[in-house]
Amino acid sequence: MADPAALERDLTPLRMELLADPYLKRIPSVLRARRKTALAFHTKDDPPEVRYRVFQALMAHDVRLAAVIRDKNRVVVDVRARNAIDLHYRDRENNLYDALVSHLFKSGFHEADHFKMLFTRRGEKDRTAALQQALEHARLAYERNFGVASRHTAKVIPSSPRENAAL
């Protein structure tokens, strides 16, 4: 995202407008007491009318999206196969998340000299070091795959949608 602050300047008044809308303010996820849309937009919780307006706001900004999708049924098959070999193996949710982060960034290190990466906090533990390590794995994979040393710098910033509208 080229200018997260500009997006936040658009989304904050949009949220206030939507919260005041007589039609929307009776929808459970929009109610202030539910602490959902009143605090931050979220695709899973917001009604279609809100998602549409947020999508319109996003389209007015230089926003690009990259995603990695993993079939959770396949994850179960892989974990069970590993359990058959090692009875003491227990998969951890963060292992999958870190692998997906690594995979997502492994081909993009040529695109900039500096990355400022905003991640949503997951749970109570600080995952900054683990995400930094996942990015280092991605950098090494990039160098191995393309034969080019990446000289970028990367800063991992843990945040929440309430603290940063870019999330």
C-alpha positions as a printed Julia matrix, in Angstrom:
167×3 Matrix{Float64}:
   0.0     0.0    0.0
   1.53    3.25  -1.08
  -0.03    5.54   1.53
  -1.61    3.82   4.55
  -2.25    7.15   6.28
  -4.4     8.36   3.36
  -6.46    5.19   3.52
  -6.94    5.65   7.26
  -8.07    9.25   6.66
 -10.79    7.87   4.35
 -11.82    4.85   6.41
 -12.25    6.61   9.76
 -15.0     9.03   8.58
 -16.56    6.2    6.56
 -16.84    4.09   9.73
 -18.49    7.02  11.58
 -20.92    7.54   8.69
 -21.85    3.85   8.61
 -22.26    3.65  12.39
 -24.71    6.58  12.23
 -26.72    5.1    9.35
 -30.24    4.3   10.64
 -30.5     1.19   8.48
 -27.11   -0.25   9.46
 -27.03    0.66  13.14
 -29.54   -2.1   13.98
 -27.32   -4.82  12.47
 -25.64   -6.75  15.33
 -22.06   -6.54  14.02
 -22.38   -2.76  13.62
 -23.62   -2.14  17.18
 -21.0    -0.41  19.31
 -21.6    -2.87  22.14
 -20.53   -5.76  19.89
 -17.11   -4.1   19.38
 -16.81   -5.27  15.77
 -17.42   -2.74  12.96
 -17.51    0.07  15.54
 -13.8    -0.6   16.2
 -12.51   -1.88  12.85
 -13.78   -3.15   9.53
 -13.59   -6.91   9.09
 -14.82   -8.91   6.14
 -16.03  -11.82   8.25
 -18.12   -9.66  10.59
 -19.32   -6.79   8.41
 -22.61   -6.93   6.52
 -22.46   -6.78   2.69
 -23.47   -3.11   2.66
 -20.44   -2.21   4.77
 -18.07   -4.46   2.8
 -19.21   -2.78  -0.43
 -18.49    0.71   0.9
 -15.08   -0.34   2.23
 -14.29   -1.93  -1.13
 -15.17    1.37  -2.85
 -12.81    3.21  -0.48
 -10.01    0.72  -1.16
 -10.4     1.15  -4.91
  -9.54    4.84  -4.55
  -6.08    3.94  -3.21
  -2.95    2.25  -4.5
  -3.49   -1.1   -2.79
  -2.08   -4.4   -4.03
  -2.85   -7.78  -2.59
  -0.83  -10.96  -2.55
  -2.15  -14.13  -0.95
  -1.19  -17.68  -0.19
  -3.93  -20.26   0.13
  -3.49  -23.58   1.86
  -6.04  -26.39   1.81
  -6.65  -27.22   5.48
  -7.8   -30.72   4.55
  -4.37  -31.27   2.98
  -2.72  -29.87   6.13
  -4.53  -32.55   8.17
  -3.33  -35.26   5.78
   0.26  -33.97   6.04
   0.16  -33.78   9.85
  -1.27  -37.3   10.13
   1.44  -38.62   7.8
   4.09  -36.98   9.95
   2.45  -38.37  13.11
   2.67  -41.86  11.6
   6.44  -41.42  11.36
   6.97  -39.51  14.62
   4.42  -40.29  17.34
   5.58  -37.3   19.42
   5.11  -34.73  16.64
   2.44  -32.12  17.33
   1.75  -29.46  14.76
   1.43  -25.91  16.02
  -0.82  -23.31  14.4
   2.06  -20.84  14.22
   4.17  -23.3   12.2
   1.63  -23.18   9.37
   1.26  -19.41   9.62
   5.04  -18.86   9.54
   5.43  -21.19   6.55
   2.72  -19.29   4.68
   4.42  -15.95   5.45
   7.7   -17.35   4.15
   6.04  -18.66   1.01
   4.21  -15.39   0.39
   7.38  -13.32   0.39
   9.88  -15.7   -1.2
   9.63  -14.18  -4.67
   9.04  -10.51  -3.89
  12.36   -9.35  -2.52
  13.37   -7.67  -5.77
  10.47   -5.22  -5.59
  11.84   -2.74  -3.03
  14.88   -1.78  -0.97
  12.9    -1.51   2.23
   9.79   -3.3    3.43
   7.63   -2.13   6.3
   5.38   -5.1    7.03
   2.36   -4.69   9.19
   1.07   -7.93  10.69
  -1.99   -8.44  12.79
  -1.13   -9.66  16.25
  -2.17  -13.25  16.79
  -2.92  -14.03  20.41
  -1.04  -12.64  23.37
   2.54  -13.6   22.47
   4.83  -11.27  20.56
   5.47  -12.99  17.24
   7.74  -10.31  15.77
  10.91  -12.43  16.01
   9.17  -15.47  14.48
   7.84  -13.38  11.58
  11.28  -11.82  11.11
  12.69  -15.36  10.92
  10.0   -16.39   8.39
  10.99  -13.41   6.24
  14.65  -14.42   6.51
  13.73  -17.91   5.26
  11.9   -16.24   2.37
  14.94  -14.07   1.58
  17.21  -17.12   1.52
  14.75  -18.96  -0.74
  14.74  -15.95  -3.08
  18.52  -15.95  -3.25
  18.59  -19.72  -3.82
  15.9   -19.63  -6.54
  17.04  -16.53  -8.42
  20.78  -16.44  -7.68
  20.57  -12.81  -6.6
  21.43  -11.56  -3.14
  18.72   -9.34  -1.73
  20.01   -6.28   0.09
  16.64   -5.1    1.36
  15.78   -4.21   4.9
  12.54   -5.34   6.5
  10.77   -4.08   9.56
   8.01   -6.17  11.11
   5.39   -4.13  12.92
   2.8    -5.96  15.02
  -0.5    -4.13  15.17
  -4.26   -4.56  15.12
  -7.03   -3.31  12.82
  -8.13   -0.95  15.6
  -4.66    0.61  15.7
  -4.07    0.66  11.95
  -6.77    0.89   9.31
  -4.42   -0.66   6.73
  -5.06   -4.01   8.4
